[in-house]
Amino acid sequence: MNHSLNKYNILIVDDEVPILNQMSFILEDFVAKVYTATDGITALEQLSKHKIDIVITDILMPNMNGIAFISEIKKRNISLSAIIITTAHSETNYLLDAIKLRVDGYLLKPIMADEMLELIDKSIALKAKEDELWIKDRMLEGISTFVGGKKIEIIRYLFEHVDAESVFYGSYEDIMLALNVSKPTVVSTFRQLIEVGIVTKLKNKIYRVNASAHSEKSVIEP
């Protein structure tokens, strides 16, 4: 697994107590805290009482089923790192509803420990990537309020050409050729990005783009 799960609190929701206990037993060795519920109503109460990062929920449950439970999470704008659904073959007709609700993953019963842990890890990674893209979009919107023309093109180019670690490998000349901009414009843009903390120079021709830089600092002089 690529992500450490020991900082995440997980809520497992399933009306079958043996399955609930089995999943709890597996996950408690990997995560910070495991909470449980046997229906959607109880699960919502748990969400209101505790800081939950990940929800793993069954579909067919009494009082409030998994689909209704997830719908309520969305209505209440409860922020989670991932929502994963467990389902049996006989419940696949509910998956369309789950897809519409944009759940992050699906586990087919019977639950296998390795598959569950791998799916949690992938779901967290996917959500983190989505959050990173959202932050970059908001940063570009904010910066474009103050910056126009070639400088915003250079910043957008940087965001679009980083690797999985948000590192940009390239020279000023690469950007000049790609965007038809002058070297002074590229140099001054990089200097200002470094000054406000959006970009960190690691070494020659290698820069890290800090997508999480505070927005109040992300103002580039035109």
CYANA upper distance limits for C-alpha pairs under 8 A (distance plus 0.5 A):
  1 MET  CA    117 LEU  CA      8.45
  1 MET  CA    118 GLU  CA      7.08
  1 MET  CA    121 ASP  CA      6.82
  2 ASN  CA    121 ASP  CA      7.40
  3 HIS  CA    121 ASP  CA      6.54
  3 HIS  CA    124 ILE  CA      8.35
  3 HIS  CA    125 ALA  CA      8.02
  5 LEU  CA     30 PHE  CA      6.38
  5 LEU  CA     31 VAL  CA      5.53
  5 LEU  CA     32 ALA  CA      7.88
  5 LEU  CA    121 ASP  CA      8.22
  6 ASN  CA     30 PHE  CA      6.10
  6 ASN  CA     31 VAL  CA      4.56
  6 ASN  CA     32 ALA  CA      5.25
  7 LYS  CA     31 VAL  CA      6.85
  7 LYS  CA     32 ALA  CA      5.81
  8 TYR  CA     31 VAL  CA      6.06
  8 TYR  CA     32 ALA  CA      5.90
  8 TYR  CA     33 LYS  CA      7.59
  8 TYR  CA     52 ILE  CA      8.08
  8 TYR  CA     53 ASP  CA      6.21
  8 TYR  CA     54 ILE  CA      7.66
  9 ASN  CA     31 VAL  CA      6.80
  9 ASN  CA     32 ALA  CA      5.90
  9 ASN  CA     33 LYS  CA      5.22
  9 ASN  CA     34 VAL  CA      6.46
  9 ASN  CA     35 TYR  CA      8.11
  9 ASN  CA     51 LYS  CA      7.52
  9 ASN  CA     52 ILE  CA      5.61
  9 ASN  CA     53 ASP  CA      5.75
  9 ASN  CA     54 ILE  CA      6.94
 10 ILE  CA     31 VAL  CA      7.77
 10 ILE  CA     32 ALA  CA      8.48
 10 ILE  CA     33 LYS  CA      6.81
 10 ILE  CA     34 VAL  CA      5.48
 10 ILE  CA     35 TYR  CA      6.61
 10 ILE  CA     52 ILE  CA      6.39
 10 ILE  CA     53 ASP  CA      6.48
 10 ILE  CA     54 ILE  CA      5.24
 10 ILE  CA     55 VAL  CA      6.30
 10 ILE  CA     56 ILE  CA      7.96
 11 LEU  CA     34 VAL  CA      6.42
 11 LEU  CA     35 TYR  CA      5.09
 11 LEU  CA     36 THR  CA      5.98
 11 LEU  CA     37 ALA  CA      8.02
 11 LEU  CA     43 ALA  CA      8.15
 11 LEU  CA     46 GLN  CA      8.46
 11 LEU  CA     52 ILE  CA      7.01
 11 LEU  CA     53 ASP  CA      8.43
 11 LEU  CA     54 ILE  CA      6.75
 11 LEU  CA     55 VAL  CA      5.32
 11 LEU  CA     56 ILE  CA      6.73
 12 ILE  CA     20 LEU  CA      7.39
 12 ILE  CA     23 MET  CA      8.23
 12 ILE  CA     24 SER  CA      7.98
 12 ILE  CA     34 VAL  CA      7.87
 12 ILE  CA     35 TYR  CA      6.75
 12 ILE  CA     36 THR  CA      5.31
 12 ILE  CA     37 ALA  CA      6.88
 12 ILE  CA     55 VAL  CA      6.54
 12 ILE  CA     56 ILE  CA      5.36
 12 ILE  CA     57 THR  CA      6.31
 13 VAL  CA     20 LEU  CA      7.72
 13 VAL  CA     36 THR  CA      6.28
 13 VAL  CA     37 ALA  CA      5.25
 13 VAL  CA     38 THR  CA      5.94
 13 VAL  CA     39 ASP  CA      6.75
 13 VAL  CA     40 GLY  CA      7.74
 13 VAL  CA     43 ALA  CA      7.11
 13 VAL  CA     55 VAL  CA      8.14
 13 VAL  CA     56 ILE  CA      6.69
 13 VAL  CA     57 THR  CA      4.98
 13 VAL  CA     58 ASP  CA      6.54
 14 ASP  CA     19 ILE  CA      7.78
 14 ASP  CA     20 LEU  CA      6.34
 14 ASP  CA     36 THR  CA      8.45
 14 ASP  CA     37 ALA  CA      7.00
 14 ASP  CA     38 THR  CA      5.33
 14 ASP  CA     39 ASP  CA      6.93
 14 ASP  CA     57 THR  CA      6.65
 14 ASP  CA     58 ASP  CA      5.66
 14 ASP  CA     61 MET  CA      7.41
 15 ASP  CA     20 LEU  CA      8.02
 15 ASP  CA     37 ALA  CA      8.08
 15 ASP  CA     38 THR  CA      4.70
 15 ASP  CA     39 ASP  CA      6.60
 15 ASP  CA     58 ASP  CA      8.31
 15 ASP  CA     61 MET  CA      6.22
 15 ASP  CA     62 PRO  CA      7.93
 16 GLU  CA     20 LEU  CA      6.74
 16 GLU  CA     38 THR  CA      7.86
 17 VAL  CA     21 ASN  CA      6.50
 17 VAL  CA     38 THR  CA      8.06
 18 PRO  CA     22 GLN  CA      6.60
 19 ILE  CA     23 MET  CA      6.65
 20 LEU  CA     24 SER  CA      6.63
 20 LEU  CA     36 THR  CA      7.77
 21 ASN  CA     25 PHE  CA      6.50
 22 GLN  CA     26 ILE  CA      6.88
 23 MET  CA     27 LEU  CA      6.63
 23 MET  CA    111 ILE  CA      8.48
 23 MET  CA    113 ALA  CA      8.41
 24 SER  CA     28 GLU  CA      6.33
 24 SER  CA     34 VAL  CA      6.91
 24 SER  CA     36 THR  CA      8.36
 25 PHE  CA     29 ASP  CA      8.01
 26 ILE  CA     30 PHE  CA      8.24
 26 ILE  CA    113 ALA  CA      7.31
 27 LEU  CA     31 VAL  CA      6.60
 27 LEU  CA     34 VAL  CA      7.70
 28 GLU  CA     32 ALA  CA      7.79
 28 GLU  CA     33 LYS  CA      7.05
 28 GLU  CA     34 VAL  CA      6.54
 35 TYR  CA     46 GLN  CA      8.07
 36 THR  CA     43 ALA  CA      7.89
 37 ALA  CA     42 THR  CA      6.15
 37 ALA  CA     43 ALA  CA      5.69
 37 ALA  CA     46 GLN  CA      8.17
 38 THR  CA     42 THR  CA      7.30
 38 THR  CA     43 ALA  CA      7.89
 38 THR  CA     61 MET  CA      7.91
 39 ASP  CA     43 ALA  CA      6.70
 39 ASP  CA     61 MET  CA      6.18
 39 ASP  CA     62 PRO  CA      6.56
 39 ASP  CA     63 ASN  CA      6.89
 39 ASP  CA     64 MET  CA      6.40
 39 ASP  CA     65 ASN  CA      7.18
 39 ASP  CA     66 GLY  CA      8.30
 40 GLY  CA     44 LEU  CA      6.65
 40 GLY  CA     61 MET  CA      8.11
 40 GLY  CA     63 ASN  CA      7.52
 40 GLY  CA     64 MET  CA      5.20
 40 GLY  CA     65 ASN  CA      6.41
 40 GLY  CA     66 GLY  CA      6.83
 40 GLY  CA     68 ALA  CA      7.99
 40 GLY  CA     69 PHE  CA      5.46
 41 ILE  CA     45 GLU  CA      7.03
 41 ILE  CA     63 ASN  CA      7.38
 41 ILE  CA     64 MET  CA      6.46
 41 ILE  CA     69 PHE  CA      7.90
 42 THR  CA     46 GLN  CA      6.87
 43 ALA  CA     47 LEU  CA      6.79
 43 ALA  CA     69 PHE  CA      8.46
 44 LEU  CA     48 SER  CA      6.79
 44 LEU  CA     69 PHE  CA      8.02
 44 LEU  CA     73 ILE  CA      8.37
 45 GLU  CA     49 LYS  CA      6.84
 46 GLN  CA     50 HIS  CA      6.44
 47 LEU  CA     51 LYS  CA      7.26
 47 LEU  CA     52 ILE  CA      6.72
 52 ILE  CA     80 LEU  CA      7.53
 53 ASP  CA     79 SER  CA      8.31
 53 ASP  CA     80 LEU  CA      5.44
 53 ASP  CA     81 SER  CA      5.76
 53 ASP  CA     82 ALA  CA      7.50
 54 ILE  CA     80 LEU  CA      6.39
 54 ILE  CA     81 SER  CA      6.09
 54 ILE  CA     82 ALA  CA      5.43
 54 ILE  CA     83 ILE  CA      6.44
 54 ILE  CA     84 ILE  CA      8.35
 55 VAL  CA     80 LEU  CA      8.17
 55 VAL  CA     82 ALA  CA      6.94
 55 VAL  CA     83 ILE  CA      5.36
 55 VAL  CA     84 ILE  CA      6.66
 56 ILE  CA     83 ILE  CA      6.50
 56 ILE  CA     84 ILE  CA      5.17
 56 ILE  CA     85 ILE  CA      6.21
 56 ILE  CA     86 THR  CA      7.48
 57 THR  CA     66 GLY  CA      6.55
 57 THR  CA     83 ILE  CA      8.27
 57 THR  CA     84 ILE  CA      6.87
 57 THR  CA     85 ILE  CA      5.54
 57 THR  CA     86 THR  CA      6.44
 58 ASP  CA     65 ASN  CA      8.22
 58 ASP  CA     66 GLY  CA      6.14
 58 ASP  CA     85 ILE  CA      6.31
 58 ASP  CA     86 THR  CA      5.31
 58 ASP  CA     87 THR  CA      6.71
 59 ILE  CA     65 ASN  CA      6.10
 59 ILE  CA     66 GLY  CA      4.59
 59 ILE  CA     67 ILE  CA      6.74
 59 ILE  CA     85 ILE  CA      7.46
 59 ILE  CA     86 THR  CA      7.28
 59 ILE  CA     87 THR  CA      6.83
 59 ILE  CA     91 GLU  CA      8.09
 59 ILE  CA     94 TYR  CA      8.26
 60 LEU  CA     65 ASN  CA      5.80
 60 LEU  CA     66 GLY  CA      6.86
 60 LEU  CA     91 GLU  CA      8.38
 61 MET  CA     65 ASN  CA      5.18
 61 MET  CA     66 GLY  CA      7.34
 64 MET  CA     68 ALA  CA      6.63
 64 MET  CA     69 PHE  CA      6.81
 65 ASN  CA     69 PHE  CA      6.60
 66 GLY  CA     70 ILE  CA      6.63
 66 GLY  CA     85 ILE  CA      8.31
 67 ILE  CA     71 SER  CA      6.65
 67 ILE  CA     94 TYR  CA      8.35
 67 ILE  CA     97 ASP  CA      7.56
 67 ILE  CA     98 ALA  CA      7.05
 68 ALA  CA     72 GLU  CA      6.71
 69 PHE  CA     73 ILE  CA      6.89
 70 ILE  CA     74 LYS  CA      6.82
 70 ILE  CA    101 LEU  CA      7.88
 71 SER  CA     75 LYS  CA      6.70
 71 SER  CA    101 LEU  CA      7.43
 72 GLU  CA     76 ARG  CA      6.61
 73 ILE  CA     77 ASN  CA      6.66
 73 ILE  CA     78 ILE  CA      6.01
 74 LYS  CA     78 ILE  CA      6.97
 74 LYS  CA    101 LEU  CA      8.43
 81 SER  CA    123 SER  CA      8.45
 81 SER  CA    124 ILE  CA      6.54
 81 SER  CA    127 LYS  CA      6.90
 81 SER  CA    128 ALA  CA      8.38
 82 ALA  CA    103 VAL  CA      8.00
 82 ALA  CA    104 ASP  CA      6.24
 82 ALA  CA    105 GLY  CA      8.49
 82 ALA  CA    120 ILE  CA      8.16
 82 ALA  CA    123 SER  CA      6.52
 82 ALA  CA    124 ILE  CA      6.62
 82 ALA  CA    127 LYS  CA      7.47
 83 ILE  CA    103 VAL  CA      5.88
 83 ILE  CA    104 ASP  CA      5.83
 83 ILE  CA    105 GLY  CA      7.32
 84 ILE  CA    103 VAL  CA      6.68
 84 ILE  CA    104 ASP  CA      6.14
 84 ILE  CA    105 GLY  CA      5.14
 84 ILE  CA    106 TYR  CA      6.11
 84 ILE  CA    107 LEU  CA      7.74
 84 ILE  CA    120 ILE  CA      8.29
 85 ILE  CA    103 VAL  CA      7.87
 85 ILE  CA    105 GLY  CA      6.81
 85 ILE  CA    106 TYR  CA      5.35
 85 ILE  CA    107 LEU  CA      6.57
 86 THR  CA    106 TYR  CA      6.33
 86 THR  CA    107 LEU  CA      5.06
 86 THR  CA    108 LEU  CA      6.30
 86 THR  CA    109 LYS  CA      7.08
 87 THR  CA     91 GLU  CA      6.56
 87 THR  CA     92 THR  CA      7.60
 87 THR  CA    106 TYR  CA      7.73
 87 THR  CA    107 LEU  CA      6.70
 87 THR  CA    108 LEU  CA      5.62
 87 THR  CA    109 LYS  CA      6.31
 88 ALA  CA     92 THR  CA      7.52
 88 ALA  CA    108 LEU  CA      6.24
 88 ALA  CA    109 LYS  CA      5.60
 88 ALA  CA    110 PRO  CA      8.11
 89 HIS  CA    108 LEU  CA      7.84
 89 HIS  CA    109 LYS  CA      8.23
 91 GLU  CA     95 LEU  CA      8.02
 94 TYR  CA     98 ALA  CA      7.03
 95 LEU  CA     99 ILE  CA      6.55
 96 LEU  CA    100 LYS  CA      6.80
 97 ASP  CA    101 LEU  CA      6.90
 98 ALA  CA    102 ARG  CA      6.96
 98 ALA  CA    103 VAL  CA      6.58
 99 ILE  CA    103 VAL  CA      6.70
104 ASP  CA    123 SER  CA      6.19
104 ASP  CA    127 LYS  CA      8.44
105 GLY  CA    119 LEU  CA      7.29
105 GLY  CA    120 ILE  CA      8.38
105 GLY  CA    123 SER  CA      6.94
107 LEU  CA    111 ILE  CA      7.39
107 LEU  CA    115 GLU  CA      8.33
107 LEU  CA    116 MET  CA      7.39
107 LEU  CA    119 LEU  CA      8.37
111 ILE  CA    115 GLU  CA      8.08
111 ILE  CA    116 MET  CA      7.43
112 MET  CA    116 MET  CA      6.65
113 ALA  CA    117 LEU  CA      6.75
114 ASP  CA    118 GLU  CA      6.56
115 GLU  CA    119 LEU  CA      6.53
116 MET  CA    120 ILE  CA      6.71
117 LEU  CA    121 ASP  CA      6.72
118 GLU  CA    122 LYS  CA      6.71
119 LEU  CA    123 SER  CA      6.48
120 ILE  CA    124 ILE  CA      6.70
121 ASP  CA    125 ALA  CA      6.76
122 LYS  CA    126 LEU  CA      6.60
123 SER  CA    127 LYS  CA      6.66
124 ILE  CA    128 ALA  CA      6.56
125 ALA  CA    129 LYS  CA      6.74
126 LEU  CA    130 GLU  CA      6.76
127 LYS  CA    131 ASP  CA      6.61
128 ALA  CA    132 GLU  CA      6.63
129 LYS  CA    133 LEU  CA      6.76
130 GLU  CA    134 TRP  CA      6.68
131 ASP  CA    135 ILE  CA      6.64
132 GLU  CA    136 LYS  CA      6.73
132 GLU  CA    211 ALA  CA      7.15
132 GLU  CA    212 SER  CA      8.23
133 LEU  CA    137 ASP  CA      6.68
134 TRP  CA    138 ARG  CA      6.76
135 ILE  CA    139 MET  CA      6.56
135 ILE  CA    211 ALA  CA      6.83
135 ILE  CA    212 SER  CA      7.36
136 LYS  CA    140 LEU  CA      6.63
136 LYS  CA    159 PHE  CA      7.80
136 LYS  CA    211 ALA  CA      6.21
137 ASP  CA    141 GLU  CA      6.75
138 ARG  CA    142 GLY  CA      6.64
139 MET  CA    143 ILE  CA      6.49
139 MET  CA    211 ALA  CA      8.24
139 MET  CA    215 SER  CA      7.19
139 MET  CA    218 SER  CA      7.80
140 LEU  CA    144 SER  CA      6.36
140 LEU  CA    152 ILE  CA      8.19
140 LEU  CA    155 ILE  CA      8.32
140 LEU  CA    156 ARG  CA      7.75
141 GLU  CA    145 THR  CA      7.13
142 GLY  CA    146 PHE  CA      7.94
142 GLY  CA    215 SER  CA      8.00
142 GLY  CA    218 SER  CA      8.09
142 GLY  CA    219 VAL  CA      8.30
143 ILE  CA    147 VAL  CA      6.39
143 ILE  CA    152 ILE  CA      8.03
143 ILE  CA    218 SER  CA      6.99
143 ILE  CA    219 VAL  CA      6.39
143 ILE  CA    220 ILE  CA      7.23
144 SER  CA    148 GLY  CA      6.37
144 SER  CA    152 ILE  CA      6.83
146 PHE  CA    219 VAL  CA      7.25
146 PHE  CA    220 ILE  CA      7.14
146 PHE  CA    221 GLU  CA      7.47
146 PHE  CA    222 PRO  CA      7.02
147 VAL  CA    151 LYS  CA      7.14
147 VAL  CA    152 ILE  CA      6.62
147 VAL  CA    220 ILE  CA      7.00
147 VAL  CA    221 GLU  CA      7.43
147 VAL  CA    222 PRO  CA      5.70
148 GLY  CA    152 ILE  CA      6.08
148 GLY  CA    222 PRO  CA      7.73
149 GLY  CA    153 GLU  CA      7.27
150 LYS  CA    154 ILE  CA      6.73
150 LYS  CA    179 LEU  CA      8.48
150 LYS  CA    181 VAL  CA      7.38
150 LYS  CA    185 THR  CA      8.16
151 LYS  CA    155 ILE  CA      6.83
151 LYS  CA    185 THR  CA      7.66
151 LYS  CA    186 VAL  CA      8.03
151 LYS  CA    189 THR  CA      6.67
152 ILE  CA    156 ARG  CA      6.57
153 GLU  CA    157 TYR  CA      6.55
153 GLU  CA    179 LEU  CA      8.01
154 ILE  CA    158 LEU  CA      6.79
154 ILE  CA    175 ILE  CA      7.74
154 ILE  CA    179 LEU  CA      8.04
154 ILE  CA    186 VAL  CA      7.71
154 ILE  CA    189 THR  CA      8.11
155 ILE  CA    159 PHE  CA      6.89
156 ARG  CA    160 GLU  CA      6.70
157 TYR  CA    161 HIS  CA      6.67
157 TYR  CA    175 ILE  CA      8.35
158 LEU  CA    162 VAL  CA      6.98
158 LEU  CA    168 PHE  CA      7.23
158 LEU  CA    209 VAL  CA      8.09
159 PHE  CA    209 VAL  CA      7.69
161 HIS  CA    168 PHE  CA      6.78
162 VAL  CA    166 SER  CA      5.45
162 VAL  CA    167 VAL  CA      5.46
162 VAL  CA    168 PHE  CA      4.98
162 VAL  CA    169 TYR  CA      7.84
162 VAL  CA    209 VAL  CA      8.06
163 ASP  CA    167 VAL  CA      5.93
163 ASP  CA    168 PHE  CA      7.10
166 SER  CA    208 ARG  CA      6.28
166 SER  CA    209 VAL  CA      6.00
166 SER  CA    210 ASN  CA      7.79
167 VAL  CA    206 ILE  CA      7.44
167 VAL  CA    207 TYR  CA      6.11
167 VAL  CA    208 ARG  CA      4.81
167 VAL  CA    209 VAL  CA      6.60
168 PHE  CA    205 LYS  CA      8.47
168 PHE  CA    206 ILE  CA      6.27
168 PHE  CA    207 TYR  CA      5.61
168 PHE  CA    208 ARG  CA      6.53
168 PHE  CA    209 VAL  CA      7.61
169 TYR  CA    205 LYS  CA      6.34
169 TYR  CA    206 ILE  CA      5.29
169 TYR  CA    207 TYR  CA      7.15
170 GLY  CA    174 ASP  CA      6.78
170 GLY  CA    175 ILE  CA      8.30
170 GLY  CA    205 LYS  CA      5.71
170 GLY  CA    206 ILE  CA      7.07
171 SER  CA    175 ILE  CA      7.37
171 SER  CA    205 LYS  CA      5.71
172 TYR  CA    176 MET  CA      6.66
172 TYR  CA    183 LYS  CA      7.40
172 TYR  CA    186 VAL  CA      7.00
172 TYR  CA    187 VAL  CA      7.90
172 TYR  CA    205 LYS  CA      8.47
173 GLU  CA    177 LEU  CA      6.60
173 GLU  CA    183 LYS  CA      8.05
174 ASP  CA    178 ALA  CA      6.64
175 ILE  CA    179 LEU  CA      6.40
175 ILE  CA    180 ASN  CA      8.20
175 ILE  CA    181 VAL  CA      8.03
175 ILE  CA    186 VAL  CA      8.06
176 MET  CA    180 ASN  CA      5.64
176 MET  CA    181 VAL  CA      5.34
176 MET  CA    182 SER  CA      6.64
176 MET  CA    183 LYS  CA      7.08
176 MET  CA    186 VAL  CA      7.81
177 LEU  CA    181 VAL  CA      7.80
181 VAL  CA    185 THR  CA      7.27
181 VAL  CA    186 VAL  CA      7.68
182 SER  CA    186 VAL  CA      7.07
183 LYS  CA    187 VAL  CA      6.53
184 PRO  CA    188 SER  CA      6.49
185 THR  CA    189 THR  CA      6.57
186 VAL  CA    190 PHE  CA      6.72
187 VAL  CA    191 ARG  CA      6.66
188 SER  CA    192 GLN  CA      6.70
189 THR  CA    193 LEU  CA      6.61
190 PHE  CA    194 ILE  CA      6.59
190 PHE  CA    199 VAL  CA      8.03
191 ARG  CA    195 GLU  CA      6.69
192 GLN  CA    196 VAL  CA      6.84
192 GLN  CA    220 ILE  CA      6.71
192 GLN  CA    221 GLU  CA      8.07
193 LEU  CA    197 GLY  CA      6.71
193 LEU  CA    198 ILE  CA      5.72
193 LEU  CA    199 VAL  CA      5.88
193 LEU  CA    220 ILE  CA      7.57
194 ILE  CA    198 ILE  CA      6.51
194 ILE  CA    199 VAL  CA      5.26
194 ILE  CA    200 THR  CA      6.21
194 ILE  CA    201 LYS  CA      7.88
196 VAL  CA    217 LYS  CA      6.07
196 VAL  CA    218 SER  CA      6.49
196 VAL  CA    219 VAL  CA      7.71
196 VAL  CA    220 ILE  CA      8.18
197 GLY  CA    210 ASN  CA      7.63
197 GLY  CA    213 ALA  CA      6.82
197 GLY  CA    217 LYS  CA      7.85
197 GLY  CA    218 SER  CA      8.07
198 ILE  CA    209 VAL  CA      6.47
198 ILE  CA    210 ASN  CA      5.50
198 ILE  CA    211 ALA  CA      7.31
198 ILE  CA    213 ALA  CA      6.20
198 ILE  CA    218 SER  CA      7.31
199 VAL  CA    207 TYR  CA      6.99
199 VAL  CA    208 ARG  CA      6.12
199 VAL  CA    209 VAL  CA      5.16
199 VAL  CA    210 ASN  CA      6.22
200 THR  CA    207 TYR  CA      6.06
200 THR  CA    208 ARG  CA      5.60
200 THR  CA    209 VAL  CA      7.08
200 THR  CA    210 ASN  CA      7.82
201 LYS  CA    206 ILE  CA      6.81
201 LYS  CA    207 TYR  CA      4.98
201 LYS  CA    208 ARG  CA      6.91
202 LEU  CA    206 ILE  CA      6.07
202 LEU  CA    207 TYR  CA      5.83
202 LEU  CA    208 ARG  CA      7.28
203 LYS  CA    207 TYR  CA      7.54
213 ALA  CA    217 LYS  CA      7.84
213 ALA  CA    218 SER  CA      7.68
214 HIS  CA    218 SER  CA      7.07
215 SER  CA    219 VAL  CA      8.29
